Amino acid sequence: MGSRQDADVPPGLLLVDKPGGMTSHDVVARARRVLSVRRVGHAGTLDPMATGLLVLGVGTATRLLGHVGGHDKTYEATIRLGQTTVTDDREGEVLVTTPAGHLDDDAVTAALAAQTGPLLQVPSSVSAVKVAGRRSYDRVRAGEEVVLEPRAVTVHRLDVHRVTRPAPDLVDVDVTVSCTAGTYVRAIARDAGAALGVGGHLTALRRTASGPFSVTEAAAVEEAGQALAAGGGAGVLGLTDAARAVFPVRTLTEEEARALGYGQRIPATGTPGLHAALDGADRLVALVEDAGATARVAVGFPTG
């Protein structure tokens, strides 16, 4: 991984508006190509079918990604009632068709309202969850029966915008979902459909927000990559701005900045959690965390 082969690109986050039909890994590969930098990662996978906000980290900013992925997310989605599919979305073959034409709007809205609050969700069997070290979707494609453990998630809000009937036996519901990280919107479609006795799956999914980041700030991966290399622009957050968006800021004295540079401790910040420690020149020195009377480096960002 010698840095010789890597282009000299400043570290930062790329806010990418992912097109449909690409995996999150495809987007990372494209960013690596555009930037000629190997050290690129992403926070919070999006299914190939899904579009919208995917946060990439470049260079040392990849160290922020673990803290970005855990934020609440917002999605726009279309749920189709009357069909179950193997993937719980339109990418998978239809397993069962059950006429849903008899459902009125109130019944549909009530079933979706039941998918809010704290939920125990079983992930879709065709999902990226790892079972004994292998991704669940690889096991399903190999013909294995996969039973996944339910996980605790919270759906903060689910707003129904429109109920339409594209065919006599189908009902389409346009929704906005605000939820904790790890929530499967596909599972909401599946479970609401099951509760109504007609089955359900997702036909469209778009992530519009992740923590402090919004898709309105995002750009195509090529544009964002070129902007980062050029020193800024649409879809780009430099390292300091990225840290400032995610963490509370602690401004360091010169002595403190020097001490952290040597990996030494500094006086406690006085509030729990990680803080972005910035020096007088507004450079991100470290993410620091209190440990008793002192604060220690949790993640360092050395110069050079």
C-alpha positions, 0 to 999 in steps of 0.5 A, a space after each residue: 500500500 506504499 503511498 508512492 502509488 497514491 495521488 496526493 489528494 486531501 483527505 475528506 468525505 464525499 457525499 455521493 448521490 448513488 445511481 440505481 443498479 450500482 453496489 456501494 462497492 462499485 461506487 467506492 471502486 469508481 472513486 478510487 479510479 477517479 482519485 487514483 487513491 486506494 484508501 477509500 471506504 463507505 459508511 452505510 451500505 445501500 442496496 443496488 436498487 437503492 439511490 441516494 446518499 452514500 458517504 465515502 471517506 478518502 485517505 485518513 477521513 476513512 477513520 471517521 466512517 465508523 462514526 458516520 454509519 451509526 447515525 439515523 437515516 431518512 428514506 423515501 420509498 415505494 411499497 407494493 402490496 400484493 406480491 412477495 419477492 425473494 429479496 423483499 424488493 423488485 430485484 427478486 423474483 415474485 414468490 406469491 401474488 395475493 390480490 390486494 385490491 380490497 384493501 382501503 387506504 385506512 387499512 394500509 395506513 394502519 398497517 404501516 403505522 404499526 411498523 413504527 416505534 421500537 421494532 424487532 426486525 428480522 433482516 431480509 434473508 437476501 441481505 448483507 448480514 453475515 452468518 458464520 462469516 459469510 454474507 447471508 445473500 451468498 448463502 441464499 444464492 447457494 440454496 441454503 435456508 437462512 434464518 436470521 436473528 431479529 434485531 432491535 431497530 427504531 422507526 422514528 416516523 413513517 409518513 404515508 404520502 400517497 396510496 395508488 392502485 397501478 393494477 386492480 390487484 396491487 396497491 402502491 404506497 409512497 412513504 418517508 421513513 426516518 429510522 435508526 441505522 440498521 433498519 431494513 425498509 425492505 423488512 417494513 414492506 415485507 412485514 406490513 404486507 404480511 400483516 395485511 395478508 397480501 405480502 409486500 415488497 419495495 419497488 423504490 428506495 432513496 436515502 435522503 439523509 444520514 446523520 447531519 448529511 443530506 442528499 441535497 449536498 451530494 453529487 455524482 461520484 465522479 464530480 465529487 471525486 474531481 472536486 476533492 482533488 481540486 480542493 473543494 466543491 459540491 459533494 465534498 467535505 474536507 477533514 475538519 468540516 467533516 469532523 465538525 459536522 459529526 462531533 462537538 468541537 474542542 479547540 486546543 491550546 498550542 500546548 494541548 495540540 503538541 501533547 496530543 501530537 505526542 500521544 499524551 493526555 490533556 485535561 478532560 473535556 468535561 462532556 462524554 463522547 468523542 470530540 473533534 480536537 482542532 488546533 489554532 489553525 483549524 486542523 483536525 489533530 485527533 478525536 479525543 475522549 475523556 478518561 477520568 480527569 484527562 482526555 485521551 486520543 481515540 483516533 489520531 490524524 497525524 500531519 503529513 
